[in-house]
Amino acid sequence: MLKEQIRPAILVFIILSLITGIIYPLFVTGIAQILFHNQANGSLIYRKGEPIGSSLIGQPFDNPKYFWGRLSATSSVSFNAASSSGSNMGPSNPALLDVVKERIKALKEFDSKNNALIPVDLVTSSASGLDPHISLAAALYQIPRVAQVRRISQDSVKKIVARHTSGRFLEVIGEPVVNVLEANLELDALVQK
């Protein structure tokens, strides 16, 4: 009697293991590769055949010739996708206030002539700590600094920002955002021409 019950149980286990462990993952991976090839492969950006980043994960930029992205709240290493998380610091947390003050100081130090209000996304981290985008206001705030350091016109930098601005989702949800890595790569390409 036990033998009669074990054999079907093992057979069902093997069949379900094949379906859920091999067939289904291969099917989903195949569909992803066909319909969403770029996203399924990490949305990597290549230069000279080498991957230099992803359009979906932020990177640290602190040189004044670049647009600066949002702060990263990932632990130990900035923009570490393996430890994506927010800081979980509330607005009354003194540590958050210290980080914001430091970032404001750095922004003012590198752009002392800019008296515009600093957009909040330049002094706070995103919920994931990996956001590759900044608000359009944050990009516009940085244009004078980037143009001055690179010795190019602000209009040229504004055009780059415009090319790397994504609009609202379905024209209603969210705000326009600028992909920092892509804008910075185009700025570097200007110099190489």
N, C-alpha and C positions, 0 to 999 in steps of 0.2 A: 504494500500500500504506500509506504513512504517513497519507494522507487517510482511509482506512478505519479506522485506529486512533484518530485524533484526534477524529473526530466522536463516536463512542460515549464516549470519555473525557470530552469536554466535556459531553455529555448527562448522564452519570452525575454529574459534578461539579455541574451545575445542579440535578439532582433531589435529591442529597444535601444541597446547600446549602439548598434550600427546606425539606426535612424537618428537618434539624438546626438551621438558622438561623432559621426562621420558624415552621413548624407545631408542632414540639415545644415551643419556648419559650412560644408562645401557649397551647398545651394545658396545660402545667404551670402557667402563670400563672393561667389560667382555673380550674383545679382548686383552686389555692391560694386564689383569691379567693372561691370558693364554700365550701370546707370550712374554711379557716383565715383568714377575712377580716381579723380583728384582727391576727393575727401577721404576715400577708403585708404589712400596711400599717404595720408597725413598732410595733404595740401602743402607739400614741400616746395620751396623755392630754390632753384638751382642757378649757380653762376659758374661758368666754365666747367660744367659737368659735375660740380660738387654741391651737395645740399648745404645751404647757408642758413636755413630757417624754415619756419612754417608760417603761412598767412593766418593760421588759426591760434598760434601761441605767441605771446609777447616776448620781447627780448629786451635786455637792459641797454639803454642808451644814456650816456651821461656827458658825452662830448657836446659842447655848445653848437657845433655845426649840424647836429642832428635834431630831429623832433624827438622829444622825450615822451615816453608812454606813461601809462599808469604805474604806480608802485606795485611791487609784487609782495604778496603776503606769504608766499610759500616758505616753508622752513628750511633752514641751513643754506640753501642755494636759491638765488632769485630765479623765478620763472622755471622752477623744477616741476615738470608736468606729472611726475610721479607722486608729488605731495601737494596736489592742487587743493587749496582751501583759502578761505578768507581769514582775516586776522581775528575775527569774533570780538573785536574791541568796540564797545559802544561809544557814543559821542561824549559821554562823561568820563571816559577812561583817560587818565593823565598821560599814559604812554602814547595813545593815539594823538593827543594834542602835541606831544613832543615831536612825533614823526611829522605831523603837518607843519609845525613851526620850522623844522629843519628843511623840509622841501620848499617852503615859501622863501626861506633864506637863500637856498641854492638858486632858485629861479630868479630872485631879485639880484643876486650876486652876478649872474651871467647876463642879466638884462636889466641893468639899473635904470635905464631910460624909460622902460615900459611901466607906465602908471596904471595900466588897465587892471581890472579885477582879475585875479587868478582863478580860472575855472576849477571847480572842486575836484574834477577827475585827475588833475595834475598833482594833487596833494593827498589823494586817498587811493587805496587799492581796490580792485574789483572783488567781487564775491569769490571768484575762482583763484584770484591772484595771478592769472595768466592772460588777461585781456590784451589782445593785440591791437585794439582800437583806442582812440581818444575821441572826444567829442569834437565837432567842428569848431566850437568856441576855443577849445584847448589848442587846436592846430593854428587857428587864427592868432591866438595870443603869442605863439612862438615864432610866427613868420618874421617879425622884425629882427629877432636875434639870429635866426638861421640865415636870413638874407645878408645881414651885416657880416657875420663871420665868414660866409662863403663868398662875399663880395659879388653878389648877384642881385638883380632887382627883386623887390618884394612881389611884383606882378608875376615874375617867373616862378617864384615859390608858391604863390596863390594858385597858379595853373596846375602845379604838381599836386597840391592839396585837393583841388577840384577833381583831378583824374583818379585820386585814390579815396574819394568820398563815396560811401555807400548810403543810399537814401533809406527812408523808413521802410520797414517790412510791410508789404501790401499797401504802401503809401499812407499808412495810418499808425502803425505800431512802432514805438521807439523814436529815436532821434537820429539824424545823420551822423555817421562816424567815419573816421579816417584811419586807414590801416597804416600804422607807424612804420613797420618794416618796409613795406612796399614804397611808401613815400621817400624814406631815407635811401633806399636803393636807387630810386630815380634821381635823387639829388646827387648821389655819387656818380651816376652815369653821366650827368651833365659835365662834371669835371673831366671825365675820361674822353669826352668827344673832342 
